[in-house]
Amino acid sequence: MATIRKRELPSGKFVWQCDYRDGAGKRRHKQFPTKKAADDFLLTARGQVRAGTHVADSQSKTIDQAAKLWLAQVEKDGKERATVDRYTETYEKQVKPRFGATKLNAVTTPSLQTFIDDLVGTMSLSSLKKVKGCLVSVFKYAVSRGLAAHNPAREVALPENNRGRKRPEMPTKEELRNILKYTPARWQPFVRLATVTGMRASELRGLKWS
């Protein structure tokens, strides 16, 4: 039988403690600052226990532990070395600094959404997709191995375009004059045309002599 009771800690602080049994019948408990938080947790935990997906805090792995297991599985599955390296780089540079030490069951969709929102403007949309893809894959692996109850990364939204990306800082007229001054003569027409028209590199490469 699950219960919620108010408990005084040695420090004199009061918390609400939820006592329940997991899917294996083992007694578990978790403390919360408010009764509502304890009630919400118990409601969720009961559903997870019935579904066989509940993972107690003490049994939950960190994102870093799960990511290492996932990456090892990706390599074992025979993915190309370049693919494994790309996954590893995305995890190590973007995800690990923010969530590496966090327990899987402590990560929520809102916390992941805030993380992605913070990255908007610092990288391209394609890079954002790689970060989200990494998170989705880590949790997908964790769920399949019984390490997590659900995949909170699936519902994370990405921006529809690059409008939120910071615009590059344009050189001043003086800086442009200096660029032209030190540009080799053979490249002068190319650089001048790019400077005056603002054409992209791909457009310039498509030009033909007439």
N, C-alpha and C positions, 0 to 999 in steps of 0.2 A: 504493500500500500504506500502510495506517495504522500508525503506531507510537506507543508511549508510552515516554518516556525521562526519567530523572532529570536535572535540570539545576541547576547552581549559578549563582545570580545574582551580579552585581557586589557586592551587599551582603553576600554570604556565605550568604544564605538559599537553601535547596533547594526546588525545586518539581518537579512532574511535568508534563511538556509532552506534549500530544497533537498529533501531526502527521497530517493526513488530507487528502483531496481532496473538494471539494464537488461538487455535481451537474454543474457546468460543467468539472470537471477541474482547477480551480485549487487550489493548495496552501493549506491553512489550518492554523493552530495555535492552541492555547489552553492556558493553564497552570492547574494546580490544586495545592492544598496537600497532597493525598494521592493515592496511586495509585488507591485505590478510586473517588474522585471522577472521576479521569481515565478509568478503565475504564467507569464508568457513563455518562459523557458520550459516549464513543466508541460504546458500544452504541446509545445513542439516536440519535446523529448518523448512524450507518450506516443505521439504519432510515429516518430522514428523507431521507437522500440517495437511497435506493432508491425511496422514495415520491414524491420530487421536491418535498418540502416544507421541506427544510433551509434555514435562513437563518443565515449566518455572523455572528458578533458585529459585525464591521466593517461589515456591510451592514444590520444591524438598526436600525430607527428607534426613537425614544423613544415612550412613551405619548402625550406631548404632540403630537408630530409626527403620529402616527396619528390622534389624536382630531381634530385640525384638518382633516385630510383627510376623515375620516368626517363631521364636521359640515358641511363644504362640500358633500359628496355628498348629505347629507340635504336641504340647502337646494336643491341643483340638482334633486333628485327632485320638488320641488314641495310639500314638507311645509308645513303652515300655519306662519306666523311664530311663533305662540304655542308650537307644538311644538318648533321649532328653539330658541327662547329657553329653554324648559324643559330641553332636553337640555344646552344650553350652560351654564346655571346649575348644574345638577347636576355637570357635569364640572368647571367652574371652582372651585366651592366645596368639593366633596368629594373628587373623584378626583385632580385635578391637584396639590394640595399634598402628597399622599402618594406618587404614582407618576409625576407628570409628566416627571421627568428620567430615569426608569428605562427601560432598553431593553426592548422587547417580549419578546425571548427570555430575559430575566432574570426575568420575572414568573412565579410559580408559583401553582398553586391554593392551597397552604398559606399563601402570603404574602397572597393576596387574602382568604382565609378569616379570617386574623388581623385584617385591615383591617376587614372587615364585623363581626366579633365586637367590635372596639373601638368600633364605632358603636352597637351595641345598648345601649339605655338612654339614648341621647342624641337619638334621633329615633323617629318612628312606624314601624310595619312597612311602611306604604305608601311612606315615604321611603326605607327600606332597599331596597325593591324597585326604586325608581328608580335608586339607586346601582348595584345589581347589574346592572340592565338597561343602564345606560350602559356598564359594563365589558364586558358580553357583546357589545354592539353594536360597540364599538371593536375588539375582537378578531375579531369576525365579519368586519368590513370588512377588517382587516389580513390575515386568512387568505385571503380572497377575492382580495386583491391580491398575494399571495405575500410579504407582509411578516412573517408569523408562521407557525409550523409548526402550531399548534393553538390552541384557545380555552380557556385555563385558568379563565376565569370561569364557564363553564357548570356546573361541578360545585360551585360555592360554595353552601353551605347557608344558608338564612335561618331565623330563629326562627319557630316555628309560631304564636306569638301575641305579645302585648305584655307578657307577664309580666315580661320583663327590663327594661321601661322604668321609669325613675325616677318614683316617685309625686310629684305636685306637693305643695309645702309648704302645709299648711293654716294659715289665719290663727288667731291666738289669740283667746280670748274678749274680751280688751281691744281687739284690732284689729277684731273683729266689731262691738263696741259703737261704735267710732269710725266704722266704715263706715255703720252705721245712723244715727248722729248727723248725718252730713253728706249723707245720702241725701234728695233732695227728697221732700216729703210724698206726692206722687202715686205714687211708686215704693216707698214703705215696705212696703205689704202684699206686693208681689212679692219684695222683698229678704228680708223676714222669713220668708216661706214657704220660699224657697230655703235660707236659713240653717238653719232648724229641720229641714226634711225632707231636705236634701241632694239634692233633685231636679235632674236635668239640665235644661239650657236647653230642649231639645226637648220634655221632659215638661211644663215650665212653660208653654210656648207652646200646648200642647194643652188646657190647662184652660179651662173655660167658667164664666161666672157663673151661679149658681143662686139 
